[in-house]
Amino acid sequence: MNFKEIHIGSLIELKAKENAIEMVRICKFFHCSEKEIIDMYAALKIDTENLLKWSKLLRYDFFRIYSQHLILYAPPGKIKSTEQVLEKASRLPIFRKNI
């Protein structure tokens, strides 16, 4: 798997074929036409709402592909002490594992 250049549409299509999900079921799930699904398969990028739907339908976490990209290709950040992190509180959720 090449995590540097992600073509998410083709990965979704591959997983849909592996799971043998029928096009009719996919169209009903997304409330759209077959052409729109084919366009998603051809898309290099997909909005997060649709990516979340695909993840649910295909029971596969497509977001992890992007997390893996960050792990492999993001520049290393400066390590901050716990005190520095606590001083600058964020309203975003804090996860136990950082990428």
Jmol script that loads the backbone (N, CA, C; Angstrom):
load data "model"
ATOM      1  N   MET A   1       0.851  -1.186   0.000  1.00  0.00           N
ATOM      2  CA  MET A   1       0.000   0.000   0.000  1.00  0.00           C
ATOM      3  C   MET A   1       0.885   1.234   0.000  1.00  0.00           C
ATOM      4  N   ASN A   2       0.622   2.134  -0.941  1.00  0.00           N
ATOM      5  CA  ASN A   2       1.353   3.392  -1.020  1.00  0.00           C
ATOM      6  C   ASN A   2       0.590   4.444  -0.214  1.00  0.00           C
ATOM      7  N   PHE A   3       1.096   4.770   0.971  1.00  0.00           N
ATOM      8  CA  PHE A   3       0.426   5.749   1.817  1.00  0.00           C
ATOM      9  C   PHE A   3       0.768   7.175   1.445  1.00  0.00           C
ATOM     10  N   LYS A   4       1.725   7.367   0.538  1.00  0.00           N
ATOM     11  CA  LYS A   4       2.106   8.729   0.152  1.00  0.00           C
ATOM     12  C   LYS A   4       1.063   9.337  -0.787  1.00  0.00           C
ATOM     13  N   GLU A   5       0.606   8.559  -1.735  1.00  0.00           N
ATOM     14  CA  GLU A   5      -0.398   9.032  -2.690  1.00  0.00           C
ATOM     15  C   GLU A   5      -1.646   8.160  -2.531  1.00  0.00           C
ATOM     16  N   ILE A   6      -2.650   8.730  -1.898  1.00  0.00           N
ATOM     17  CA  ILE A   6      -3.862   7.983  -1.575  1.00  0.00           C
ATOM     18  C   ILE A   6      -4.954   8.302  -2.592  1.00  0.00           C
ATOM     19  N   HIS A   7      -5.430   7.284  -3.303  1.00  0.00           N
ATOM     20  CA  HIS A   7      -6.584   7.427  -4.189  1.00  0.00           C
ATOM     21  C   HIS A   7      -7.735   6.716  -3.492  1.00  0.00           C
ATOM     22  N   ILE A   8      -8.438   7.465  -2.661  1.00  0.00           N
ATOM     23  CA  ILE A   8      -9.426   6.878  -1.763  1.00  0.00           C
ATOM     24  C   ILE A   8     -10.583   6.207  -2.509  1.00  0.00           C
ATOM     25  N   GLY A   9     -10.987   6.762  -3.636  1.00  0.00           N
ATOM     26  CA  GLY A   9     -12.094   6.186  -4.403  1.00  0.00           C
ATOM     27  C   GLY A   9     -11.802   4.768  -4.859  1.00  0.00           C
ATOM     28  N   SER A  10     -10.598   4.536  -5.349  1.00  0.00           N
ATOM     29  CA  SER A  10     -10.256   3.188  -5.812  1.00  0.00           C
ATOM     30  C   SER A  10     -10.153   2.211  -4.641  1.00  0.00           C
ATOM     31  N   LEU A  11      -9.714   2.696  -3.479  1.00  0.00           N
ATOM     32  CA  LEU A  11      -9.645   1.829  -2.299  1.00  0.00           C
ATOM     33  C   LEU A  11     -11.041   1.451  -1.813  1.00  0.00           C
ATOM     34  N   ILE A  12     -11.957   2.402  -1.879  1.00  0.00           N
ATOM     35  CA  ILE A  12     -13.350   2.133  -1.502  1.00  0.00           C
ATOM     36  C   ILE A  12     -13.960   1.115  -2.464  1.00  0.00           C
ATOM     37  N   GLU A  13     -13.719   1.302  -3.742  1.00  0.00           N
ATOM     38  CA  GLU A  13     -14.248   0.373  -4.744  1.00  0.00           C
ATOM     39  C   GLU A  13     -13.695  -1.036  -4.506  1.00  0.00           C
ATOM     40  N   LEU A  14     -12.420  -1.133  -4.212  1.00  0.00           N
ATOM     41  CA  LEU A  14     -11.795  -2.419  -3.943  1.00  0.00           C
ATOM     42  C   LEU A  14     -12.447  -3.106  -2.741  1.00  0.00           C
ATOM     43  N   LYS A  15     -12.674  -2.353  -1.666  1.00  0.00           N
ATOM     44  CA  LYS A  15     -13.284  -2.929  -0.469  1.00  0.00           C
ATOM     45  C   LYS A  15     -14.740  -3.316  -0.720  1.00  0.00           C
ATOM     46  N   ALA A  16     -15.457  -2.525  -1.498  1.00  0.00           N
ATOM     47  CA  ALA A  16     -16.852  -2.852  -1.829  1.00  0.00           C
ATOM     48  C   ALA A  16     -16.917  -4.160  -2.627  1.00  0.00           C
ATOM     49  N   LYS A  17     -15.974  -4.338  -3.543  1.00  0.00           N
ATOM     50  CA  LYS A  17     -15.932  -5.580  -4.314  1.00  0.00           C
ATOM     51  C   LYS A  17     -15.529  -6.763  -3.442  1.00  0.00           C
ATOM     52  N   GLU A  18     -14.558  -6.553  -2.529  1.00  0.00           N
ATOM     53  CA  GLU A  18     -14.149  -7.622  -1.612  1.00  0.00           C
ATOM     54  C   GLU A  18     -15.321  -8.081  -0.746  1.00  0.00           C
ATOM     55  N   ASN A  19     -16.141  -7.127  -0.311  1.00  0.00           N
ATOM     56  CA  ASN A  19     -17.287  -7.440   0.547  1.00  0.00           C
ATOM     57  C   ASN A  19     -18.512  -7.870  -0.254  1.00  0.00           C
ATOM     58  N   ALA A  20     -18.415  -7.816  -1.588  1.00  0.00           N
ATOM     59  CA  ALA A  20     -19.504  -8.203  -2.489  1.00  0.00           C
ATOM     60  C   ALA A  20     -20.804  -7.443  -2.167  1.00  0.00           C
ATOM     61  N   ILE A  21     -20.668  -6.138  -1.967  1.00  0.00           N
ATOM     62  CA  ILE A  21     -21.831  -5.286  -1.708  1.00  0.00           C
ATOM     63  C   ILE A  21     -22.441  -4.911  -3.063  1.00  0.00           C
ATOM     64  N   GLU A  22     -23.714  -5.155  -3.218  1.00  0.00           N
ATOM     65  CA  GLU A  22     -24.387  -4.860  -4.485  1.00  0.00           C
ATOM     66  C   GLU A  22     -24.589  -3.354  -4.649  1.00  0.00           C
ATOM     67  N   MET A  23     -24.535  -2.921  -5.895  1.00  0.00           N
ATOM     68  CA  MET A  23     -24.679  -1.501  -6.212  1.00  0.00           C
ATOM     69  C   MET A  23     -26.032  -0.970  -5.727  1.00  0.00           C
ATOM     70  N   VAL A  24     -27.064  -1.773  -5.813  1.00  0.00           N
ATOM     71  CA  VAL A  24     -28.405  -1.346  -5.378  1.00  0.00           C
ATOM     72  C   VAL A  24     -28.384  -0.990  -3.894  1.00  0.00           C
ATOM     73  N   ARG A  25     -27.732  -1.835  -3.098  1.00  0.00           N
ATOM     74  CA  ARG A  25     -27.639  -1.564  -1.655  1.00  0.00           C
ATOM     75  C   ARG A  25     -26.850  -0.286  -1.380  1.00  0.00           C
ATOM     76  N   ILE A  26     -25.759  -0.085  -2.106  1.00  0.00           N
ATOM     77  CA  ILE A  26     -24.935   1.113  -1.931  1.00  0.00           C
ATOM     78  C   ILE A  26     -25.741   2.358  -2.278  1.00  0.00           C
ATOM     79  N   CYS A  27     -26.461   2.306  -3.383  1.00  0.00           N
ATOM     80  CA  CYS A  27     -27.277   3.457  -3.814  1.00  0.00           C
ATOM     81  C   CYS A  27     -28.353   3.783  -2.779  1.00  0.00           C
ATOM     82  N   LYS A  28     -28.978   2.762  -2.229  1.00  0.00           N
ATOM     83  CA  LYS A  28     -30.000   2.992  -1.199  1.00  0.00           C
ATOM     84  C   LYS A  28     -29.375   3.595   0.049  1.00  0.00           C
ATOM     85  N   PHE A  29     -28.212   3.101   0.432  1.00  0.00           N
ATOM     86  CA  PHE A  29     -27.537   3.592   1.631  1.00  0.00           C
ATOM     87  C   PHE A  29     -27.170   5.069   1.495  1.00  0.00           C
ATOM     88  N   PHE A  30     -26.691   5.455   0.299  1.00  0.00           N
ATOM     89  CA  PHE A  30     -26.271   6.837   0.059  1.00  0.00           C
ATOM     90  C   PHE A  30     -27.387   7.726  -0.481  1.00  0.00           C
ATOM     91  N   HIS A  31     -28.514   7.136  -0.805  1.00  0.00           N
ATOM     92  CA  HIS A  31     -29.627   7.880  -1.411  1.00  0.00           C
ATOM     93  C   HIS A  31     -29.157   8.648  -2.654  1.00  0.00           C
ATOM     94  N   CYS A  32     -28.489   7.915  -3.549  1.00  0.00           N
ATOM     95  CA  CYS A  32     -28.014   8.547  -4.776  1.00  0.00           C
ATOM     96  C   CYS A  32     -28.026   7.535  -5.915  1.00  0.00           C
ATOM     97  N   SER A  33     -27.655   7.998  -7.090  1.00  0.00           N
ATOM     98  CA  SER A  33     -27.698   7.154  -8.283  1.00  0.00           C
ATOM     99  C   SER A  33     -26.410   6.333  -8.432  1.00  0.00           C
ATOM    100  N   GLU A  34     -26.473   5.366  -9.326  1.00  0.00           N
ATOM    101  CA  GLU A  34     -25.313   4.530  -9.617  1.00  0.00           C
ATOM    102  C   GLU A  34     -24.168   5.369 -10.189  1.00  0.00           C
ATOM    103  N   LYS A  35     -24.504   6.361 -10.992  1.00  0.00           N
ATOM    104  CA  LYS A  35     -23.477   7.237 -11.573  1.00  0.00           C
ATOM    105  C   LYS A  35     -22.720   7.991 -10.485  1.00  0.00           C
ATOM    106  N   GLU A  36     -23.436   8.450  -9.469  1.00  0.00           N
ATOM    107  CA  GLU A  36     -22.780   9.170  -8.375  1.00  0.00           C
ATOM    108  C   GLU A  36     -21.830   8.256  -7.596  1.00  0.00           C
ATOM    109  N   ILE A  37     -22.200   7.007  -7.446  1.00  0.00           N
ATOM    110  CA  ILE A  37     -21.333   6.042  -6.767  1.00  0.00           C
ATOM    111  C   ILE A  37     -20.083   5.790  -7.612  1.00  0.00           C
ATOM    112  N   ILE A  38     -20.267   5.634  -8.903  1.00  0.00           N
ATOM    113  CA  ILE A  38     -19.133   5.432  -9.812  1.00  0.00           C
ATOM    114  C   ILE A  38     -18.214   6.650  -9.790  1.00  0.00           C
ATOM    115  N   ASP A  39     -18.804   7.846  -9.695  1.00  0.00           N
ATOM    116  CA  ASP A  39     -18.000   9.071  -9.581  1.00  0.00           C
ATOM    117  C   ASP A  39     -17.191   9.073  -8.279  1.00  0.00           C
ATOM    118  N   MET A  40     -17.780   8.551  -7.200  1.00  0.00           N
ATOM    119  CA  MET A  40     -17.038   8.458  -5.929  1.00  0.00           C
ATOM    120  C   MET A  40     -15.874   7.486  -6.062  1.00  0.00           C
ATOM    121  N   TYR A  41     -16.096   6.386  -6.776  1.00  0.00           N
ATOM    122  CA  TYR A  41     -15.014   5.424  -6.998  1.00  0.00           C
ATOM    123  C   TYR A  41     -13.859   6.064  -7.770  1.00  0.00           C
ATOM    124  N   ALA A  42     -14.174   6.982  -8.663  1.00  0.00           N
ATOM    125  CA  ALA A  42     -13.149   7.623  -9.476  1.00  0.00           C
ATOM    126  C   ALA A  42     -12.493   8.811  -8.772  1.00  0.00           C
ATOM    127  N   ALA A  43     -13.070   9.229  -7.644  1.00  0.00           N
ATOM    128  CA  ALA A  43     -12.600  10.436  -6.965  1.00  0.00           C
ATOM    129  C   ALA A  43     -11.286  10.202  -6.219  1.00  0.00           C
ATOM    130  N   LEU A  44     -10.408  11.166  -6.330  1.00  0.00           N
ATOM    131  CA  LEU A  44      -9.154  11.151  -5.591  1.00  0.00           C
ATOM    132  C   LEU A  44      -9.400  11.520  -4.134  1.00  0.00           C
ATOM    133  N   LYS A  45     -10.391  12.384  -3.912  1.00  0.00           N
ATOM    134  CA  LYS A  45     -10.738  12.852  -2.570  1.00  0.00           C
ATOM    135  C   LYS A  45     -12.238  12.715  -2.358  1.00  0.00           C
ATOM    136  N   ILE A  46     -12.629  12.447  -1.111  1.00  0.00           N
ATOM    137  CA  ILE A  46     -14.042  12.329  -0.751  1.00  0.00           C
ATOM    138  C   ILE A  46     -14.242  13.098   0.540  1.00  0.00           C
ATOM    139  N   ASP A  47     -15.356  13.817   0.643  1.00  0.00           N
ATOM    140  CA  ASP A  47     -15.586  14.580   1.866  1.00  0.00           C
ATOM    141  C   ASP A  47     -15.764  13.641   3.058  1.00  0.00           C
ATOM    142  N   THR A  48     -15.521  14.156   4.244  1.00  0.00           N
ATOM    143  CA  THR A  48     -15.489  13.310   5.439  1.00  0.00           C
ATOM    144  C   THR A  48     -16.833  12.678   5.760  1.00  0.00           C
ATOM    145  N   GLU A  49     -17.921  13.355   5.463  1.00  0.00           N
ATOM    146  CA  GLU A  49     -19.235  12.781   5.732  1.00  0.00           C
ATOM    147  C   GLU A  49     -19.444  11.504   4.916  1.00  0.00           C
ATOM    148  N   ASN A  50     -19.094  11.570   3.633  1.00  0.00           N
ATOM    149  CA  ASN A  50     -19.230  10.380   2.785  1.00  0.00           C
ATOM    150  C   ASN A  50     -18.208   9.304   3.168  1.00  0.00           C
ATOM    151  N   LEU A  51     -17.012   9.723   3.561  1.00  0.00           N
ATOM    152  CA  LEU A  51     -16.008   8.745   3.973  1.00  0.00           C
ATOM    153  C   LEU A  51     -16.461   8.009   5.234  1.00  0.00           C
ATOM    154  N   LEU A  52     -17.112   8.717   6.136  1.00  0.00           N
ATOM    155  CA  LEU A  52     -17.658   8.085   7.335  1.00  0.00           C
ATOM    156  C   LEU A  52     -18.755   7.080   6.962  1.00  0.00           C
ATOM    157  N   LYS A  53     -19.609   7.453   6.002  1.00  0.00           N
ATOM    158  CA  LYS A  53     -20.660   6.535   5.551  1.00  0.00           C
ATOM    159  C   LYS A  53     -20.056   5.282   4.925  1.00  0.00           C
ATOM    160  N   TRP A  54     -19.028   5.470   4.086  1.00  0.00           N
ATOM    161  CA  TRP A  54     -18.366   4.318   3.472  1.00  0.00           C
ATOM    162  C   TRP A  54     -17.752   3.428   4.550  1.00  0.00           C
ATOM    163  N   SER A  55     -17.148   4.044   5.549  1.00  0.00           N
ATOM    164  CA  SER A  55     -16.540   3.267   6.636  1.00  0.00           C
ATOM    165  C   SER A  55     -17.576   2.423   7.362  1.00  0.00           C
ATOM    166  N   LYS A  56     -18.754   2.992   7.576  1.00  0.00           N
ATOM    167  CA  LYS A  56     -19.829   2.257   8.246  1.00  0.00           C
ATOM    168  C   LYS A  56     -20.369   1.131   7.359  1.00  0.00           C
ATOM    169  N   LEU A  57     -20.620   1.456   6.102  1.00  0.00           N
ATOM    170  CA  LEU A  57     -21.196   0.474   5.191  1.00  0.00           C
ATOM    171  C   LEU A  57     -20.253  -0.707   4.966  1.00  0.00           C
ATOM    172  N   LEU A  58     -18.983  -0.407   4.761  1.00  0.00           N
ATOM    173  CA  LEU A  58     -18.013  -1.452   4.428  1.00  0.00           C
ATOM    174  C   LEU A  58     -17.293  -2.014   5.656  1.00  0.00           C
ATOM    175  N   ARG A  59     -17.614  -1.467   6.821  1.00  0.00           N
ATOM    176  CA  ARG A  59     -17.005  -1.909   8.081  1.00  0.00           C
ATOM    177  C   ARG A  59     -15.485  -1.909   7.994  1.00  0.00           C
ATOM    178  N   TYR A  60     -14.962  -0.754   7.558  1.00  0.00           N
ATOM    179  CA  TYR A  60     -13.519  -0.565   7.431  1.00  0.00           C
ATOM    180  C   TYR A  60     -13.211   0.893   7.737  1.00  0.00           C
ATOM    181  N   ASP A  61     -12.202   1.144   8.542  1.00  0.00           N
ATOM    182  CA  ASP A  61     -11.845   2.509   8.935  1.00  0.00           C
ATOM    183  C   ASP A  61     -10.931   3.136   7.888  1.00  0.00           C
ATOM    184  N   PHE A  62     -11.534   3.829   6.915  1.00  0.00           N
ATOM    185  CA  PHE A  62     -10.752   4.480   5.862  1.00  0.00           C
ATOM    186  C   PHE A  62      -9.954   5.668   6.396  1.00  0.00           C
ATOM    187  N   PHE A  63     -10.323   6.215   7.531  1.00  0.00           N
ATOM    188  CA  PHE A  63      -9.590   7.330   8.117  1.00  0.00           C
ATOM    189  C   PHE A  63      -8.196   6.899   8.566  1.00  0.00           C
ATOM    190  N   ARG A  64      -8.045   5.627   8.913  1.00  0.00           N
ATOM    191  CA  ARG A  64      -6.735   5.129   9.344  1.00  0.00           C
ATOM    192  C   ARG A  64      -5.696   5.207   8.233  1.00  0.00           C
ATOM    193  N   ILE A  65      -6.140   5.156   7.006  1.00  0.00           N
ATOM    194  CA  ILE A  65      -5.208   5.295   5.883  1.00  0.00           C
ATOM    195  C   ILE A  65      -4.550   6.670   5.950  1.00  0.00           C
ATOM    196  N   TYR A  66      -5.346   7.697   6.245  1.00  0.00           N
ATOM    197  CA  TYR A  66      -4.808   9.047   6.359  1.00  0.00           C
ATOM    198  C   TYR A  66      -3.972   9.202   7.626  1.00  0.00           C
ATOM    199  N   SER A  67      -4.363   8.544   8.704  1.00  0.00           N
ATOM    200  CA  SER A  67      -3.565   8.571   9.933  1.00  0.00           C
ATOM    201  C   SER A  67      -2.192   7.950   9.678  1.00  0.00           C
ATOM    202  N   GLN A  68      -2.168   6.851   8.938  1.00  0.00           N
ATOM    203  CA  GLN A  68      -0.906   6.208   8.601  1.00  0.00           C
ATOM    204  C   GLN A  68      -0.041   7.135   7.756  1.00  0.00           C
ATOM    205  N   HIS A  69      -0.653   7.880   6.853  1.00  0.00           N
ATOM    206  CA  HIS A  69       0.079   8.863   6.044  1.00  0.00           C
ATOM    207  C   HIS A  69       0.741   9.887   6.959  1.00  0.00           C
ATOM    208  N   LEU A  70      -0.002  10.373   7.968  1.00  0.00           N
ATOM    209  CA  LEU A  70       0.561  11.351   8.901  1.00  0.00           C
ATOM    210  C   LEU A  70       1.733  10.759   9.678  1.00  0.00           C
ATOM    211  N   ILE A  71       1.601   9.515  10.100  1.00  0.00           N
ATOM    212  CA  ILE A  71       2.670   8.867  10.853  1.00  0.00           C
ATOM    213  C   ILE A  71       3.936   8.765  10.007  1.00  0.00           C
ATOM    214  N   LEU A  72       3.767   8.398   8.751  1.00  0.00           N
ATOM    215  CA  LEU A  72       4.927   8.170   7.884  1.00  0.00           C
ATOM    216  C   LEU A  72       5.528   9.440   7.293  1.00  0.00           C
ATOM    217  N   TYR A  73       4.703  10.447   6.995  1.00  0.00           N
ATOM    218  CA  TYR A  73       5.191  11.568   6.198  1.00  0.00           C
ATOM    219  C   TYR A  73       5.117  12.937   6.867  1.00  0.00           C
ATOM    220  N   ALA A  74       4.503  13.057   8.024  1.00  0.00           N
ATOM    221  CA  ALA A  74       4.461  14.356   8.690  1.00  0.00           C
ATOM    222  C   ALA A  74       5.802  14.607   9.375  1.00  0.00           C
ATOM    223  N   PRO A  75       6.264  15.851   9.377  1.00  0.00           N
ATOM    224  CA  PRO A  75       7.531  16.130  10.051  1.00  0.00           C
ATOM    225  C   PRO A  75       7.390  15.927  11.554  1.00  0.00           C
ATOM    226  N   PRO A  76       8.441  15.477  12.207  1.00  0.00           N
ATOM    227  CA  PRO A  76       8.348  15.262  13.657  1.00  0.00           C
ATOM    228  C   PRO A  76       8.117  16.583  14.379  1.00  0.00           C
ATOM    229  N   GLY A  77       7.268  16.534  15.365  1.00  0.00           N
ATOM    230  CA  GLY A  77       6.963  17.738  16.126  1.00  0.00           C
ATOM    231  C   GLY A  77       7.840  17.839  17.351  1.00  0.00           C
ATOM    232  N   LYS A  78       7.848  19.017  17.933  1.00  0.00           N
ATOM    233  CA  LYS A  78       8.609  19.255  19.150  1.00  0.00           C
ATOM    234  C   LYS A  78       7.879  18.584  20.307  1.00  0.00           C
ATOM    235  N   ILE A  79       8.591  17.836  21.113  1.00  0.00           N
ATOM    236  CA  ILE A  79       7.986  17.156  22.251  1.00  0.00           C
ATOM    237  C   ILE A  79       7.752  18.181  23.356  1.00  0.00           C
ATOM    238  N   LYS A  80       6.511  18.250  23.814  1.00  0.00           N
ATOM    239  CA  LYS A  80       6.144  19.210  24.843  1.00  0.00           C
ATOM    240  C   LYS A  80       5.980  18.480  26.173  1.00  0.00           C
ATOM    241  N   SER A  81       6.296  19.181  27.230  1.00  0.00           N
ATOM    242  CA  SER A  81       6.097  18.598  28.551  1.00  0.00           C
ATOM    243  C   SER A  81       4.611  18.610  28.891  1.00  0.00           C
ATOM    244  N   THR A  82       4.240  17.816  29.867  1.00  0.00           N
ATOM    245  CA  THR A  82       2.844  17.743  30.293  1.00  0.00           C
ATOM    246  C   THR A  82       2.354  19.099  30.766  1.00  0.00           C
ATOM    247  N   GLU A  83       3.216  19.860  31.426  1.00  0.00           N
ATOM    248  CA  GLU A  83       2.834  21.190  31.913  1.00  0.00           C
ATOM    249  C   GLU A  83       2.487  22.116  30.756  1.00  0.00           C
ATOM    250  N   GLN A  84       3.278  22.080  29.693  1.00  0.00           N
ATOM    251  CA  GLN A  84       3.006  22.931  28.537  1.00  0.00           C
ATOM    252  C   GLN A  84       1.684  22.562  27.889  1.00  0.00           C
ATOM    253  N   VAL A  85       1.373  21.286  27.835  1.00  0.00           N
ATOM    254  CA  VAL A  85       0.129  20.833  27.229  1.00  0.00           C
ATOM    255  C   VAL A  85      -1.054  21.287  28.073  1.00  0.00           C
ATOM    256  N   LEU A  86      -0.941  21.160  29.388  1.00  0.00           N
ATOM    257  CA  LEU A  86      -2.032  21.543  30.287  1.00  0.00           C
ATOM    258  C   LEU A  86      -2.267  23.051  30.299  1.00  0.00           C
ATOM    259  N   GLU A  87      -1.205  23.845  30.113  1.00  0.00           N
ATOM    260  CA  GLU A  87      -1.342  25.302  30.101  1.00  0.00           C
ATOM    261  C   GLU A  87      -2.215  25.758  28.932  1.00  0.00           C
ATOM    262  N   LYS A  88      -2.063  25.130  27.816  1.00  0.00           N
ATOM    263  CA  LYS A  88      -2.798  25.522  26.617  1.00  0.00           C
ATOM    264  C   LYS A  88      -3.913  24.510  26.380  1.00  0.00           C
ATOM    265  N   ALA A  89      -5.012  24.716  27.055  1.00  0.00           N
ATOM    266  CA  ALA A  89      -6.146  23.793  26.942  1.00  0.00           C
ATOM    267  C   ALA A  89      -6.832  23.962  25.586  1.00  0.00           C
ATOM    268  N   SER A  90      -7.308  22.863  25.077  1.00  0.00           N
ATOM    269  CA  SER A  90      -8.009  22.866  23.801  1.00  0.00           C
ATOM    270  C   SER A  90      -9.444  22.412  24.013  1.00  0.00           C
ATOM    271  N   ARG A  91     -10.317  22.904  23.166  1.00  0.00           N
ATOM    272  CA  ARG A  91     -11.709  22.486  23.232  1.00  0.00           C
ATOM    273  C   ARG A  91     -11.940  21.208  22.416  1.00  0.00           C
ATOM    274  N   LEU A  92     -10.907  20.775  21.684  1.00  0.00           N
ATOM    275  CA  LEU A  92     -11.001  19.545  20.901  1.00  0.00           C
ATOM    276  C   LEU A  92     -10.763  18.354  21.809  1.00  0.00           C
ATOM    277  N   PRO A  93     -11.281  17.178  21.436  1.00  0.00           N
ATOM    278  CA  PRO A  93     -11.042  15.997  22.261  1.00  0.00           C
ATOM    279  C   PRO A  93      -9.559  15.652  22.320  1.00  0.00           C
ATOM    280  N   ILE A  94      -9.133  15.127  23.450  1.00  0.00           N
ATOM    281  CA  ILE A  94      -7.744  14.703  23.629  1.00  0.00           C
ATOM    282  C   ILE A  94      -7.718  13.182  23.612  1.00  0.00           C
ATOM    283  N   PHE A  95      -6.899  12.615  22.742  1.00  0.00           N
ATOM    284  CA  PHE A  95      -6.802  11.178  22.605  1.00  0.00           C
ATOM    285  C   PHE A  95      -5.568  10.670  23.320  1.00  0.00           C
ATOM    286  N   ARG A  96      -5.598   9.429  23.754  1.00  0.00           N
ATOM    287  CA  ARG A  96      -4.463   8.882  24.499  1.00  0.00           C
ATOM    288  C   ARG A  96      -3.244   8.676  23.617  1.00  0.00           C
ATOM    289  N   LYS A  97      -3.442   8.385  22.350  1.00  0.00           N
ATOM    290  CA  LYS A  97      -2.318   8.155  21.464  1.00  0.00           C
ATOM    291  C   LYS A  97      -2.246   9.285  20.441  1.00  0.00           C
ATOM    292  N   ASN A  98      -1.079   9.879  20.312  1.00  0.00           N
ATOM    293  CA  ASN A  98      -0.867  10.905  19.302  1.00  0.00           C
ATOM    294  C   ASN A  98      -0.216  10.281  18.076  1.00  0.00           C
ATOM    295  N   ILE A  99      -0.415  10.897  16.945  1.00  0.00           N
ATOM    296  CA  ILE A  99       0.196  10.359  15.744  1.00  0.00           C
ATOM    297  C   ILE A  99       1.605  10.867  15.607  1.00  0.00           C
TER     298      ILE A  99
END
end "model"
wireframe off; spacefill off
backbone 0.3
color backbone group
